[in-house]
């Protein structure tokens, strides 16, 4: 399913697990290669110490890399299924204020994904992201294993 960026943004911002945790897409590039998420500390995502609950923070990392790549490829005619296979999160400091997480798909990674799908019918690749507070301090880092699978024979040349 190919979505326009505004549709994707609206859908994700209305998704209850994200919405109720104070997670919101604040920017999304038209080519899906850059996305910024904000997570605000609130009553529904605060832990006993007054910082953002780790589960809410993990929810802010979870869906974005796979669905961004899924949409990048869909806009180039490649039908895939996408999911997050594994993740490693490191909570470095308590998140006491609003956090921003930047997700970026670089051209080389997209080309590698297309080449893997052409060869094997699927892509597996690790991505990283950081949650940064309002003072520029990294509160958490996350390493995510993105998997995409194509059920159709794909023969798309990278370089778009």
Secondary structure by P-SEA (a helix, b strand, c coil): ccccaaaaaaaaaacaaaaaaccccccccccccbbbbbbbbccccccccccccaaaaaaaacccaaaaaaaaaaaacccbbbbbcccccccccccccbbbbbbbbcaaaaaaaaaaaaccccccbbbbbbbbcccccccbbbbbbbbbbbcccccccccc
